Structure formats: structure tokens, C-alpha cells
Amino acid sequence: MATRRGFLAGLLAAGLPLPTWADAGSPTHLAAGKLGEAYALHGLTAAGDSLFSIPLPARGHAAAAHPTRPVAVAFARRPGTYGLVIDCVDGRVTHQFAPPDGRQFNGHGAFSANTETLYTSEVVADTSEGRIGLWRTSDYSRIGEWVSGGIGPHDIKADGSLIIANGGIMTDPTDRTKLNIETMRPNLTQLSPDGTVLAQVDLLGLSQNSIRHLALTETGVAFAMQWEGDPGDPVPLLGLWTPGQAPVLCPAPDADAYAMVGYAGSIAVDTATGDIAITSPKGGIVMRFAASGAHLATWRRADICGMAATGAGFIASDGAGALWAVEENGLRPLARHATLWDNHIVRI
């Protein structure tokens, strides 16, 4: 039986070009959503159009986009266990994989710099101890794993090294009840390409600020947090980290911080300006910060969560089906869909 790997090898041998994202309509972003009782992964343009919709077996969370090939890996929302490798040209699921017994995916993954390995964020279900799964992308077989360096890893970013947001929260494996709020200790961990810990920091004095999502910057990452402490405390929900240095927390004005309800849902960095955007679906808030971490603006939109850079600003999504351009002077409507968007937009 012919395999996709063999087909691609045949193209190379024949001197034919390998498929690219242009063969899938040149989407710029991926986003999961729900239409009725059905779930799907969409390929979006920066203008908010949906180029394709590929069914998912259950609610999705984030996806990993291959940087050159029209391949997306869709992940289940925790406590789900599916990973689907999707050919975005024809919508075929070419591979389906799951973590080992007793593990759960945590909704995020990333391709290595050479695209030969897929990293997946995972936990040991009973203890929430973090693991990074290693999968060979030629056939998506599991080839190993690394310790994540903490409890409850969530988002991960690969850019030569691997940076992990260890959220610090131990949860019940079935109903996600939080079990260790008083003793949680989130951290950021950087691993080398062989899994060695290169750097690690935690948030001394703010140990109940769970580090959840990441966006790459020129020197490291910007990170978004979710506060598990006293709801009356307006704590920073954005931080910056250059590996080897102390993290820098970026406060917003108190009134805007309160409006976030202690919850940052997504984060993105504009590669042109270095500006950072974070969202709060619970507060219905979008905040924009300068590359330095200085607060620039706050805008309001109900249930807004997904956020990604476009190269000329940001695109955001809300749970009512709308897509928005996030510009220097506010939110501009792009499109409205029947699909109700989930938490994240992933830039290709």
C-alpha cells in the first residue's frame, strides 16, 4: 500500500515540487471551533475568511502548523487524548496518535526547528507531572519523552530550544478540579534540543499566578498568566522572559487589571513592532502592550479569546463567531461566522 511518506519521496525523486500552504489556499492561521454539535479545524486568511473546515472528533484546543508543508496537527482540549495529523489540501487525516496510557495531552504542540520532531505538552494524569512527548514526523511514531520541569505544562514554543509554560496546577484527571492552589509553583523552563534544562525561573511572590500561554519575542518569550489567588488582587497577567535573566512582570492600570478577572486567555507578539496583545474571555478584554511591557491600550469585546499576529497587527476571535483586526486604535470587525471559535488562533 502506498504511504504518504512514499508519495512525497516519489515527488522528490521525480523532481516535482512538494506541496506547500499555497496548495491549501494560502491560509495564514488555524483555529478550532464548534458549529452546532460538530467540531472542526479551520484555515483562515488574515482577512477573516475560512478557506477550509476539517472535522474533529471532539472539542479542539490549539494546533501546530508545519512551517512549510500544508500539514496541521490538531490537539484535543484537556483531558482529551487525540492528536490528528491533517493534510490541509484535501482534509485527510493522515495519522492519528495518542499519549501513552495514563497520560493526557494538554492542548499544545510545536514542531522542532528542523521539523523532524513534533513536541507535545502532556501530563501524567494522576499526578499532573509534566512531560514533553517526542514524535517522529515522518510517521508520527513516539520516539521518547522529556520531563517538562514542572507540574501541568501547557503551552510550548520551539525556536532552536524549547520553552515550556509549566502552569503549576495539579488537577483531578477526570473533572479538572484544582488540587494544589495553596502550594502551586508555576515556572518557565528552557530545554536544549537534547532535553537538557538550560534555564528555569519561577514567580517568587506570585506563586498562584499560573503561567499558561507563550509567544516568542526577539530574546525569549512573552507569557500570559491566570491568577488563582485572592480575586481582589489586581496582579499582572503578562510577563517577559529572556532565558538566563529574571522574568519581568508587566502590570496594567488597576481598573483594567480588575476587568481581566484574573484571566489571560491568549497572547501574541507582533513581529513588526514587538507589541504584545493578550485577551480575557472572562472579562471581555483585549490589552495591548509595547515590546517593553508598557501598557498601551485596553478594549472591550465580550468573550474574546483567540489572538495571533498577522505581520501587520493582530487577528482575534470571539465565542460568538466574529473575527477582529486588532489595530493601534482599537478593534475592527473582519468577518462573522456561524462557527463559535474556541480559545486560540495559530499563525502559520
Secondary structure, 3 states (H helix, E strand, C coil): CCCHHHHHHHHHHCCCCCCCHHHHCCCCEEEEEEECCEEEEEEECCCCCEEEEEEECCCEEEEEECCCCCEEEEEECCCCCCEEEEECCCCEEEEEECCCCCEEEEEEEEECCCCCEEEEEEEECCCCEEEEEEEECCCCEEEEEEEEEEECEEEEEECCCEEEEECCCCECCCCCCECCCCCCCCEEEEECCCCCEEEEEECCCCCCEEEEEEEECCCCEEEEEEECCCCCCCCCCEEEECCCCCCEECCCCHHHHHHCCCECCCEEECCCCCCEEEEECCCCEEEEECCCCCEEEEEECCCEEEEEECCCCEEEEECCCEEEEEECCEEEEEEECCCEEEEEEEEC
